[in-house]
Amino acid sequence: MRALLRGLEVLEAVNRGRAPSVAELAQEVELPRATVIRLLATLEDAGYIARSEDGGRHGVSPRAAALSAGFDYNAWLAAIAQPGLRRLMRQIRWPSDLMVRSGENMIVLTSNRDRSGLNINTRYAGMMSSMFNSGSGFAYLAWCDDDERQRLLAELADPAERSAVEEEVTRTRARGYGVRNASLPPGVGAIATPVLVGGWAAACLNVVFLPKLSTPEAIAGECLPALRAAAQTLGREMQRGLAGRPR
């Protein structure tokens, strides 16, 4: 079984493309050079990798793509986020959601609301918020790459509305987190921070609260360090899991 795991580690390293020579692969996967040579030969015989014409470099073959054919990004992301959401609940007591972009909206992919003693929209699955008035939307816009931000803002036909959103994005960057307009239905407040992968927002984590019990500033003072730490941990896990995949 250890040999299987080592073979998968070598295949993953080849797929990342950062260490295609035998010496570099051995260093990256921390295995003896002779072991790496045997594993490469096995993977090549099985059709998962191919050697360059000069024989010194390796790359994945089309057959390796079949390994990801059943990959469900949302299910994978929800699964790796849940342990962190459970830890976060124990730390800050307020519920949190993992939000991902879908078009011009942010949707709840998974949450720990069902573990909270507060009755804050516990039927959260698929809940959707506009990119342009939600805490997670502002956080995403503030930390996504420039081209994506401009494409999203171009959807706002009203110049005044676009200007207002751009101003809020600037304020979001300055304060370090997005804030939801609590006057909008269903009348809950939220602050949100980005989950960064490769330096850009790939998702957002929020903290949801009741405006009659607290304010965004108070929630940030109480919860932001733990929220940011959870987002950083999830970003690292996503980075590892998505290594070698197209963005």
C-alpha positions as CSV (number, residue, x, y, z in Angstrom):
1,M,0.0,0.0,0.0
2,R,2.9,2.3,0.7
3,A,4.2,1.7,-2.8
4,L,0.8,2.8,-4.2
5,L,0.8,6.0,-2.2
6,R,4.4,6.7,-3.3
7,G,3.4,6.2,-7.0
8,L,0.5,8.6,-6.6
9,E,2.8,11.2,-5.0
10,V,5.2,10.9,-8.0
11,L,2.3,11.2,-10.5
12,E,1.1,14.3,-8.7
13,A,4.5,15.8,-8.8
14,V,4.9,15.1,-12.5
15,N,1.4,16.6,-13.1
16,R,2.5,19.8,-11.3
17,G,5.3,20.2,-13.8
18,R,7.7,21.9,-11.4
19,A,10.1,19.0,-11.1
20,P,10.1,16.9,-14.3
21,S,13.6,15.5,-14.1
22,V,14.3,12.4,-12.0
23,A,16.7,14.2,-9.7
24,E,14.1,17.0,-9.1
25,L,11.3,14.6,-8.6
26,A,13.3,12.6,-6.1
27,Q,14.0,15.8,-4.2
28,E,10.3,17.0,-4.3
29,V,8.7,13.7,-3.1
30,E,11.6,13.0,-0.7
31,L,12.3,9.5,-2.0
32,P,15.5,7.8,-3.1
33,R,16.3,8.3,-6.8
34,A,16.2,4.5,-7.5
35,T,12.7,4.3,-6.0
36,V,11.5,7.2,-8.2
37,I,13.0,5.6,-11.3
38,R,11.1,2.4,-10.6
39,L,7.8,4.3,-10.0
40,L,8.3,6.3,-13.1
41,A,8.8,3.1,-15.1
42,T,5.6,1.6,-13.6
43,L,3.6,4.7,-14.4
44,E,5.0,4.9,-17.9
45,D,4.1,1.2,-18.5
46,A,0.6,1.9,-17.3
47,G,0.2,4.8,-19.7
48,Y,-0.1,7.6,-17.1
49,I,3.1,9.4,-17.9
50,A,5.3,9.8,-21.0
51,R,9.0,10.5,-21.3
52,S,10.4,13.2,-23.5
53,E,12.4,12.3,-26.6
54,D,15.7,12.9,-24.9
55,G,14.5,10.6,-22.0
56,G,15.4,13.1,-19.3
57,R,12.0,14.6,-18.7
58,H,8.5,13.3,-17.8
59,G,5.0,14.6,-18.3
60,V,1.5,13.2,-17.8
61,S,-0.2,11.4,-20.7
62,P,-3.8,11.9,-21.8
63,R,-4.8,8.8,-19.8
64,A,-4.0,10.7,-16.6
65,A,-6.9,13.0,-17.4
66,A,-9.3,10.1,-16.9
67,L,-8.5,10.2,-13.2
68,S,-10.2,13.5,-12.8
69,A,-13.3,12.7,-14.9
70,G,-15.5,12.2,-11.8
71,F,-14.1,15.2,-9.9
72,D,-16.9,17.2,-8.3
73,Y,-15.4,20.6,-7.3
74,N,-18.2,21.7,-5.1
75,A,-18.5,18.4,-3.2
76,W,-14.8,18.3,-2.7
77,L,-14.6,21.9,-1.5
78,A,-17.6,21.5,0.9
79,A,-15.9,18.4,2.3
80,I,-12.5,20.0,3.0
81,A,-14.2,23.1,4.4
82,Q,-16.4,21.4,7.0
83,P,-13.7,20.6,9.6
84,G,-12.6,24.2,9.6
85,L,-16.2,25.5,9.9
86,R,-16.7,23.2,12.9
87,R,-13.6,24.6,14.6
88,L,-14.6,28.1,13.8
89,M,-18.0,27.6,15.4
90,R,-16.3,26.5,18.6
91,Q,-14.1,29.6,18.6
92,I,-16.5,32.4,17.8
93,R,-20.0,30.9,18.5
94,W,-21.6,32.8,15.6
95,P,-22.5,30.7,12.4
96,S,-20.4,30.9,9.3
97,D,-20.9,30.0,5.6
98,L,-18.5,29.1,2.8
99,M,-19.6,31.2,-0.2
100,V,-18.6,30.7,-3.8
101,R,-19.3,32.7,-6.9
102,S,-22.0,31.7,-9.4
103,G,-22.3,34.2,-12.1
104,E,-23.1,37.6,-10.5
105,N,-24.1,35.9,-7.2
106,M,-22.5,34.3,-4.2
107,I,-24.1,31.1,-3.1
108,V,-23.8,29.1,0.2
109,L,-21.8,26.0,-0.6
110,T,-21.8,24.7,3.0
111,S,-22.2,26.1,6.5
112,N,-22.1,25.4,10.2
113,R,-25.5,27.1,10.8
114,D,-27.1,23.8,11.7
115,R,-24.6,23.6,14.7
116,S,-25.5,27.0,16.0
117,G,-28.1,27.6,18.7
118,L,-29.3,30.6,16.8
119,N,-32.2,30.3,14.4
120,I,-30.6,32.1,11.4
121,N,-31.9,30.7,8.2
122,T,-30.9,27.1,8.9
123,R,-32.2,26.0,5.5
124,Y,-29.1,27.5,3.9
125,A,-28.4,25.0,1.1
126,G,-28.1,27.0,-2.2
127,M,-28.9,30.3,-0.5
128,M,-27.9,33.1,-2.9
129,S,-26.8,36.7,-2.4
130,S,-26.1,39.3,-5.0
131,M,-22.4,40.0,-5.7
132,F,-23.1,43.7,-5.4
133,N,-24.7,44.0,-2.0
134,S,-23.4,41.1,0.1
135,G,-20.4,41.0,2.4
136,S,-19.0,37.9,0.6
137,G,-19.6,39.6,-2.7
138,F,-17.7,42.7,-1.7
139,A,-14.9,40.6,-0.3
140,Y,-14.7,38.6,-3.5
141,L,-14.7,41.7,-5.7
142,A,-12.0,43.3,-3.5
143,W,-9.6,40.3,-3.8
144,C,-10.4,38.7,-7.1
145,D,-8.0,39.4,-10.1
146,D,-8.5,42.7,-11.9
147,D,-9.8,41.2,-15.2
148,E,-12.5,39.2,-13.4
149,R,-13.5,42.3,-11.3
150,Q,-13.9,44.4,-14.4
151,R,-16.0,41.7,-16.2
152,L,-18.3,41.6,-13.2
153,L,-18.6,45.3,-12.7
154,A,-19.4,45.6,-16.4
155,E,-22.7,43.8,-15.7
156,L,-23.9,47.0,-13.8
157,A,-25.5,49.1,-16.5
158,D,-26.3,52.0,-14.2
159,P,-23.1,54.2,-13.8
160,A,-24.2,55.4,-10.4
161,E,-24.7,51.9,-9.1
162,R,-21.3,50.8,-10.5
163,S,-19.6,53.8,-8.9
164,A,-21.3,52.9,-5.5
165,V,-20.1,49.3,-5.8
166,E,-16.6,50.4,-6.7
167,E,-16.5,52.7,-3.7
168,E,-17.6,49.9,-1.4
169,V,-14.9,47.6,-2.8
170,T,-12.3,50.2,-2.0
171,R,-13.7,50.5,1.6
172,T,-13.6,46.7,1.8
173,R,-9.9,46.5,0.9
174,A,-9.1,49.3,3.4
175,R,-11.0,47.7,6.3
176,G,-9.9,44.1,5.4
177,Y,-13.3,42.5,5.2
178,G,-16.7,42.8,3.4
179,V,-19.9,44.0,5.1
180,R,-23.4,43.0,4.2
181,N,-26.1,45.6,4.2
182,A,-28.3,44.4,7.1
183,S,-31.3,46.4,6.0
184,L,-31.8,44.0,3.1
185,P,-34.0,40.9,3.5
186,P,-33.8,38.6,5.4
187,G,-32.5,41.2,7.9
188,V,-29.2,39.5,9.0
189,G,-25.7,41.0,9.2
190,A,-22.5,39.4,7.9
191,I,-18.8,40.2,7.5
192,A,-16.7,38.2,5.1
193,T,-13.1,37.5,4.2
194,P,-11.7,36.0,1.1
195,V,-10.2,32.5,0.7
196,L,-7.1,33.1,-1.4
197,V,-5.6,30.6,-3.8
198,G,-2.6,31.8,-5.7
199,G,-3.1,35.3,-4.3
200,W,-6.7,35.7,-5.6
201,A,-10.1,35.1,-4.1
202,A,-11.4,31.6,-4.9
203,A,-14.3,31.7,-2.3
204,C,-15.2,33.6,0.9
205,L,-15.9,32.7,4.5
206,N,-18.4,34.8,6.5
207,V,-19.7,35.3,9.9
208,V,-23.5,35.8,10.1
209,F,-25.0,37.7,13.1
210,L,-28.3,39.3,14.2
211,P,-28.1,43.2,13.9
212,K,-30.2,43.6,17.0
213,L,-27.5,41.8,19.0
214,S,-24.3,43.2,17.5
215,T,-22.7,45.4,14.8
216,P,-20.2,44.6,12.0
217,E,-17.5,46.4,13.8
218,A,-18.1,44.5,17.1
219,I,-18.3,41.2,15.2
220,A,-15.0,42.0,13.4
221,G,-13.3,42.8,16.6
222,E,-14.5,39.6,18.1
223,C,-14.3,37.2,15.2
224,L,-12.0,38.5,12.4
225,P,-8.7,36.9,13.6
226,A,-10.3,33.5,13.8
227,L,-12.2,34.0,10.5
228,R,-9.0,35.0,8.7
229,A,-7.1,32.0,10.1
230,A,-9.8,29.6,8.9
231,A,-9.8,31.2,5.5
232,Q,-6.0,30.9,5.2
233,T,-6.1,27.3,6.3
234,L,-8.8,26.5,3.7
235,G,-6.8,28.4,1.0
236,R,-3.7,26.3,1.7
237,E,-5.8,23.1,1.5
238,M,-7.4,24.2,-1.8
239,Q,-4.0,25.1,-3.2
240,R,-2.6,21.6,-2.4
241,G,-5.7,19.9,-3.8
242,L,-5.9,21.9,-7.0
243,A,-2.2,21.8,-7.7
244,G,-1.7,21.0,-11.4
245,R,-5.3,21.6,-12.4
246,P,-6.4,24.4,-14.7
247,R,-7.5,27.5,-12.8
